[in-house]
């Protein structure tokens, strides 16, 4: 794990996001989870790096019998509880008593003793400061025939440049951080329209564009891997790739659904 002074304040960003959260955002998140995992009925669900808790709530609504979300950032865990309360008002199918949140790290070996039918970690493991140790940890937490759902930054020739920008962001003053965010915000918006052919203000996972940009510019520690590197790692450890959604950009997240077959 990296020094806390260099670590991006993910929880602070998620708290800001939660204050503008709408029912439509929740429903978009629920749809995106359902697209990745067709059936959650009666299954146990682990949300690693739960962030806002939005997808833990969605998992319960989709039928998961027991949901545990954890995050290394205590502010994220606090925000997750608030978001769960909001989501219950919007969706009475959420079983609030079956959802729990805790402050914990995926790199804590004590977390690796329990197994879950679905282990979900979207855009998290590359921020741990030791991505491959985190990869190894999640392989131990998936039940036989269970699913592992992860999203990992794509490896691109610009990746080392972004790593430098993120490091500088976390070493800078608040004013410089704001400058860096707005320096990236407009070009990314234009690139999304021209290259990805989508309106970045309408995020498919219920996210908000501004908070996404803050996360992107500041998200440190930061690692990345090619599709081949991620696939080879997990398939060599008894998993089979069942679904792959490649990023539409260069350094965005590739989404993977693996099944534990051995």
Buried (B, 14 or more C-beta within 10 A) or exposed (E): EBEEEBBBBBBBBBBBBBEEBEEEBBBBBBBBBBBBBEEBEEBBBBBBBBBBBBBBBBBBBBBBBBBBBBBBBEBBBBBBEBBBEBBBEBBEEBBEEBBBBEEBBBBEEEBBEEBBBBBBBBBBBBBBBBBEEBBBBBBBBBBEEBBBBBBBBBBBEEBEEBBEBBBBBBEBEEEEBEEBBEEBBEEBBEEBEEEBEEEBEEBEBBBBBBBBBBBBBBBBBBBBBEBEEBBEBBEEBBBEBBBEEEBEBBBBBBBBBBBBEE
